[in-house]
Amino acid sequence: MAILISRVSFEANSNGVTLREPYFEDFIIYKDKDTKIEQSYLNGKKTSKTIISYLLKPKKTGELTIDRVVFEYDDKVFATDPVTVVVRGDTLTNDS
């Protein structure tokens, strides 16, 4: 029986970003947060981005919500909109 695990990633175009941990009410965090910082130079100009990813396992089927994510950067606050996903099939199998 298959087990549904989804990767959810949030990306910011700077490495000075602070993420307020989202609340995944409808999901189990299958793997702890993974943070990746990428830096590159193009024509002498430095660019960087931060990618924060989670592996999530749905707690149930149906319409589930991934809550909004709030980032802080340069003393400003930014937020995403919540995202609704539809989960079909058996996701409740214990795989441990």
Secondary structure, DSSP 4 states (H G I P E B T S, - for coil): -----EEEEEEESSS--EEEPP--TTEEEEEEEEEEEEEEEETTEEEEEEEEEEEEEESSSEEEEE---EEEETTEEEEPPPEEEEE-S-------
